């Protein structure tokens, strides 16, 4: 089994991916700020070029999953998105390209790069049109990454919204779940009429792992892949599902401070490429995911 390097190992997605890879028998090394279930973890910042080069030369991973990112859209310092998501990624790819045997690399981008394009179903041919600094930084990361595509076999994943037990509560679905579990009488939200394509984090990491283990024959280095369910669910419907699962109702109060002027009305993945490249991927229903979150202690 190859040695796998996971960046962002102590994050929400990283912990699930590490557990999945370990279950498959891989040795996993992580860049992480704290223990995360990997065989070894290193608290190395992406911008620490010397320490990153040393670690990568020592470990010589065969598969690399680059998850580390500043991902909260509401982060108050725009420059941080570019420092971490763009320049940090370039430092990592530069170090990986110096290995004698180039590893397979999966870069986690985001469906947010598509922006408000007005199309009901978004496939990989839709031109990106980011509307916030997080999305703009992810698109810039993709462009920088492609300059390494001839040196590193690389796939770029654009996951749509996903969630699961353990996601930070400043993200929308965990915030709602927490209010439901605490039997709160009301919750303050922004625009509840938006629709999103929600997946389970367990399904997303399974796709990540399979992409590098069984490189799709249709893919070339630098190829982009949407990851999503192919169905858009309105936030109002999601709240109704949670209220039914928990047998508790919330008053929904719209707080104008939470309403984003450039909020995207609908995001739904076109999954034709995903269906062809990863045909037997696992699929949890949204009800499965929300039930797991309501029953979880984390």
Backbone torsions as a table, in degrees:
resi	resn	phi	psi	omega
1	UNK	NA	139.0	-179.3
2	UNK	-72.5	156.4	170.7
3	UNK	-79.4	132.3	-178.8
4	UNK	-110.9	135.8	171.9
5	UNK	-106.5	127.3	177.9
6	UNK	-118.9	119.2	172.6
7	UNK	-89.7	153.2	-175.1
8	UNK	69.2	34.3	-173.0
9	UNK	-64.2	-28.2	-179.4
10	UNK	-91.3	3.6	176.9
11	UNK	-81.2	175.6	-178.2
12	UNK	-55.1	-56.4	-178.5
13	UNK	-68.5	-39.2	-177.5
14	UNK	-58.2	-42.9	-179.7
15	UNK	-64.0	-40.6	178.1
16	UNK	-67.6	-41.0	-180.0
17	UNK	-65.6	-43.2	179.1
18	UNK	-60.4	-44.9	178.5
19	UNK	-60.9	-40.5	-179.9
20	UNK	-65.1	-46.1	-179.2
21	UNK	-65.9	-39.7	178.0
22	UNK	-63.5	-40.6	178.8
23	UNK	-61.7	-30.5	178.0
24	UNK	-80.7	-6.9	177.4
25	UNK	98.2	9.0	-179.7
26	UNK	-78.6	153.0	165.3
27	UNK	-86.8	129.7	-173.9
28	UNK	-122.2	126.9	173.0
29	UNK	-112.5	137.8	-175.0
30	UNK	-127.2	145.9	161.0
31	UNK	-90.7	116.1	-172.7
32	UNK	-156.8	154.9	-179.4
33	UNK	-87.8	-9.9	-178.3
34	UNK	-159.7	167.3	178.8
35	UNK	-53.9	137.8	-172.2
36	UNK	-141.2	14.2	179.3
37	UNK	93.6	-4.5	178.6
38	UNK	-76.3	162.5	175.8
39	UNK	-65.6	-31.9	175.5
40	UNK	-150.9	143.3	175.7
41	UNK	-132.7	151.3	-176.3
42	UNK	-135.4	125.7	-179.0
43	UNK	-84.7	67.3	-178.9
44	UNK	-109.4	126.8	176.9
45	UNK	-76.1	146.8	-178.6
46	UNK	-60.2	-29.3	-178.5
47	UNK	-81.5	-5.0	177.0
48	UNK	-84.0	82.8	-170.7
49	UNK	-60.7	-42.9	-176.8
50	UNK	-65.7	-47.6	-179.3
51	UNK	-65.4	-37.5	179.9
52	UNK	-66.9	-43.2	177.6
53	UNK	-59.8	-43.9	-178.7
54	UNK	-62.1	-47.3	-179.2
55	UNK	-62.1	-46.0	-176.8
56	UNK	-66.1	-37.8	176.3
57	UNK	-66.4	-36.4	179.4
58	UNK	-69.7	-43.5	-173.8
59	UNK	-87.3	-31.1	-178.3
60	UNK	42.9	61.1	-177.3
61	UNK	-65.8	150.1	175.9
62	UNK	-92.4	-29.3	177.2
63	UNK	-125.3	135.6	179.8
64	UNK	-128.5	128.1	177.7
65	UNK	-115.3	107.9	-176.0
66	UNK	-95.2	97.4	-179.2
67	UNK	-104.6	-20.7	-173.6
68	UNK	-58.7	127.6	-177.8
69	UNK	-168.8	157.5	166.2
70	UNK	-89.8	112.0	-166.6
71	UNK	-117.5	-4.8	-179.9
72	UNK	-83.8	112.2	-174.1
73	UNK	-56.1	-32.9	-177.2
74	UNK	-83.2	9.5	179.1
75	UNK	-56.4	133.7	-169.1
76	UNK	-80.0	-10.7	-176.1
77	UNK	-114.1	97.5	-175.5
78	UNK	-55.3	-37.8	-176.7
79	UNK	-60.0	-29.5	-179.2
80	UNK	-61.8	-34.8	179.4
81	UNK	-59.0	-42.8	-176.0
82	UNK	-77.4	-35.2	178.5
83	UNK	-63.2	-45.0	-177.1
84	UNK	-83.5	-52.9	-169.6
85	UNK	-75.4	-31.6	-177.5
86	UNK	-100.0	-62.0	-175.3
87	UNK	-68.1	-36.0	177.5
88	UNK	-63.6	-41.2	177.7
89	UNK	-63.4	-42.1	179.9
90	UNK	-62.4	-40.0	178.1
91	UNK	-62.0	-42.2	179.0
92	UNK	-63.6	-48.5	-177.1
93	UNK	-65.2	-36.3	177.1
94	UNK	-61.4	-43.0	179.0
95	UNK	-66.4	-41.5	-179.4
96	UNK	-66.6	-36.2	-177.5
97	UNK	-70.0	-12.8	178.4
98	UNK	-84.5	-8.3	178.8
99	UNK	-70.4	147.0	179.4
100	UNK	-63.6	-39.7	176.5
101	UNK	-111.0	109.8	-176.1
102	UNK	-65.1	132.8	177.1
103	UNK	-80.3	159.3	168.2
104	UNK	-74.9	138.0	-174.6
105	UNK	-126.8	132.5	170.2
106	UNK	-113.9	124.0	177.1
107	UNK	-104.2	126.5	177.2
108	UNK	-89.1	106.3	173.9
109	UNK	-95.3	-138.4	-178.2
110	UNK	-161.9	144.9	173.9
111	UNK	-67.5	-11.6	176.5
112	UNK	-61.8	-18.5	-179.6
113	UNK	-64.6	-22.6	-178.5
114	UNK	-71.9	-27.4	177.8
115	UNK	65.5	-158.8	-178.6
116	UNK	-92.0	85.2	-174.1
117	UNK	-98.9	-5.9	175.3
118	UNK	79.1	5.4	179.8
119	UNK	-97.8	137.7	-177.3
120	UNK	-68.1	-40.2	179.9
121	UNK	-122.9	128.7	-172.6
122	UNK	-109.9	113.6	174.3
123	UNK	-103.0	-178.5	-172.6
124	UNK	-69.8	-9.6	179.8
125	UNK	-90.7	-7.1	178.4
126	UNK	-68.3	128.4	-179.3
127	UNK	-64.7	132.7	177.4
128	UNK	-63.3	147.0	177.3
129	UNK	-151.2	67.4	-174.3
130	UNK	-61.9	145.4	-176.7
131	UNK	-120.6	7.3	175.9
132	UNK	-148.2	169.2	-174.7
133	UNK	-67.8	-34.3	176.8
134	UNK	-59.3	-51.8	-178.5
135	UNK	-64.3	-41.2	179.5
136	UNK	-63.3	-37.4	179.6
137	UNK	-69.3	-35.9	177.9
138	UNK	-67.0	-39.7	177.7
139	UNK	-66.7	-41.3	175.9
140	UNK	-61.1	-38.9	176.6
141	UNK	-59.0	-44.0	179.7
142	UNK	-59.9	-43.2	-178.5
143	UNK	-64.9	-43.8	177.3
144	UNK	-62.9	-41.8	-177.2
145	UNK	-61.6	-37.7	-176.3
146	UNK	-66.2	-18.8	175.6
147	UNK	-70.3	-12.7	177.5
148	UNK	-103.6	1.1	-171.3
149	UNK	-65.8	-24.9	177.6
150	UNK	-79.3	-19.5	-179.3
151	UNK	-98.5	-24.2	-176.6
152	UNK	-130.4	127.7	172.1
153	UNK	-67.2	114.4	-165.6
154	UNK	-135.2	137.8	171.2
155	UNK	-121.2	142.6	-180.0
156	UNK	-113.7	116.6	-180.0
157	UNK	-96.2	135.8	173.6
158	UNK	-116.1	84.4	179.1
159	UNK	-72.9	141.2	170.1
160	UNK	-83.3	-171.3	-175.7
161	UNK	-59.1	137.1	172.0
162	UNK	-145.4	158.7	-174.4
163	UNK	-154.0	-178.2	-179.8
164	UNK	162.2	174.6	178.6
165	UNK	-58.2	136.0	176.7
166	UNK	97.3	-5.9	177.9
167	UNK	-70.8	143.8	-176.9
168	UNK	-59.4	144.7	-172.9
169	UNK	-77.8	-3.9	172.6
170	UNK	-80.8	-6.9	170.5
171	UNK	-84.3	155.6	-166.2
172	UNK	-63.8	-54.3	-174.0
173	UNK	-63.2	-46.4	177.2
174	UNK	-60.8	-31.8	176.7
175	UNK	-62.9	-45.0	179.4
176	UNK	-65.5	-43.3	179.5
177	UNK	-59.2	-43.3	-179.6
178	UNK	-60.3	-43.9	178.9
179	UNK	-62.6	-40.9	178.8
180	UNK	-62.8	-46.6	-176.8
181	UNK	-66.9	-31.0	178.6
182	UNK	-84.2	1.4	-179.2
183	UNK	55.9	39.8	177.8
184	UNK	-65.7	155.8	-178.1
185	UNK	-88.4	-23.5	179.5
186	UNK	-151.2	165.1	175.2
187	UNK	-142.0	142.4	177.0
188	UNK	-99.4	124.6	-178.7
189	UNK	-131.6	174.1	173.6
190	UNK	-92.1	-129.8	-178.4
191	UNK	-73.9	115.4	-178.5
192	UNK	-93.7	2.4	-177.6
193	UNK	-95.5	-0.3	177.8
194	UNK	-72.8	152.2	177.2
195	UNK	-120.3	139.3	-177.2
196	UNK	-135.0	156.9	176.3
197	UNK	-94.0	106.5	-176.1
198	UNK	-101.6	130.8	173.9
199	UNK	-121.0	168.5	176.2
200	UNK	-91.8	135.4	-179.1
201	UNK	-56.2	-32.3	179.6
202	UNK	-65.3	-34.9	178.1
203	UNK	-71.7	-38.7	-178.6
204	UNK	-64.6	-46.8	-178.0
205	UNK	-69.1	-30.2	176.1
206	UNK	-64.0	-39.3	176.5
207	UNK	-65.6	-45.9	178.2
208	UNK	-53.1	-49.7	-176.8
209	UNK	-63.7	-41.4	-177.1
210	UNK	-69.3	-33.5	-179.2
211	UNK	-60.4	-41.2	-179.5
212	UNK	-84.0	-31.0	179.0
213	UNK	-70.5	-40.4	-178.7
214	UNK	-125.4	76.2	-175.8
215	UNK	-51.6	123.1	-177.4
216	UNK	-61.0	133.6	-177.3
217	UNK	-65.5	-22.7	-179.5
218	UNK	-82.1	-11.8	-171.9
219	UNK	-88.5	145.8	169.4
220	UNK	-118.7	161.9	-179.0
221	UNK	-60.2	130.0	-176.7
222	UNK	94.8	-0.5	179.1
223	UNK	-63.0	148.9	179.7
224	UNK	-107.3	142.4	178.8
225	UNK	-137.6	120.6	170.8
226	UNK	-71.4	141.7	174.8
227	UNK	-126.5	116.2	-179.0
228	UNK	-169.9	-178.9	-178.4
229	UNK	-88.2	-21.7	-175.5
230	UNK	85.5	6.6	178.9
231	UNK	-128.6	137.0	177.2
232	UNK	-101.7	131.6	179.9
233	UNK	-121.2	131.3	178.9
234	UNK	-71.4	152.0	178.5
235	UNK	-60.9	-36.3	177.9
236	UNK	-61.1	-40.3	178.5
237	UNK	-66.5	-41.3	178.6
238	UNK	-60.5	-42.4	178.7
239	UNK	-63.5	-41.5	177.6
240	UNK	-60.5	-41.8	178.4
241	UNK	-60.9	-45.6	-179.5
242	UNK	-64.2	-41.1	179.5
243	UNK	-64.1	-36.4	178.2
244	UNK	-69.6	-44.0	-179.5
245	UNK	-61.1	-43.4	-174.9
246	UNK	-92.5	-5.1	-177.6
247	UNK	53.5	49.5	179.1
248	UNK	-150.0	137.1	-178.4
249	UNK	-111.5	142.2	179.3
250	UNK	-114.1	143.8	167.0
251	UNK	-81.3	127.7	-179.9
252	UNK	-95.5	117.6	177.9
253	UNK	-111.9	126.9	178.9
254	UNK	-85.4	118.9	177.2
255	UNK	-97.4	115.3	-178.0
256	UNK	-55.2	-27.7	-180.0
257	UNK	-67.2	-21.9	-178.8
258	UNK	-93.5	-5.7	-178.2
259	UNK	-85.9	119.9	179.6
260	UNK	-87.8	131.6	-178.6
261	UNK	-62.7	-30.5	-176.7
262	UNK	-109.2	29.3	-179.4
263	UNK	-63.0	139.7	-178.0
264	UNK	-85.6	122.8	-174.6
265	UNK	-61.2	-43.5	-176.5
266	UNK	-147.0	136.8	173.1
267	UNK	-131.9	120.8	178.6
268	UNK	-141.2	132.6	-175.6
269	UNK	-78.0	135.6	162.3
270	UNK	-81.5	122.3	-169.5
271	UNK	-110.4	16.0	-177.9
272	UNK	-60.2	-45.0	179.9
273	UNK	-67.7	-42.8	178.2
274	UNK	-60.2	-43.8	179.5
275	UNK	-60.7	-35.7	-178.5
276	UNK	-78.6	-37.5	-175.0
277	UNK	-83.2	-34.0	-178.9
278	UNK	-131.7	71.1	-170.5
279	UNK	-68.6	-26.8	-174.3
280	UNK	-109.0	30.3	-177.2
281	UNK	-69.2	151.2	176.9
282	UNK	-71.1	152.1	179.6
283	UNK	-141.5	110.8	170.7
284	UNK	-89.0	141.3	174.8
285	UNK	-74.2	161.8	177.2
286	UNK	-61.6	-36.7	176.7
287	UNK	-61.9	-40.3	176.5
288	UNK	-58.0	-47.4	-176.7
289	UNK	-64.5	-47.6	-177.6
290	UNK	-66.9	-36.8	176.6
291	UNK	-63.5	-43.3	178.3
292	UNK	-60.8	-38.4	179.9
293	UNK	-69.2	-39.0	179.0
294	UNK	-68.7	-31.0	-177.7
295	UNK	-89.5	-11.8	-175.3
296	UNK	-77.6	150.9	176.5
297	UNK	-92.3	-5.2	-178.2
298	UNK	-103.7	NA	NA
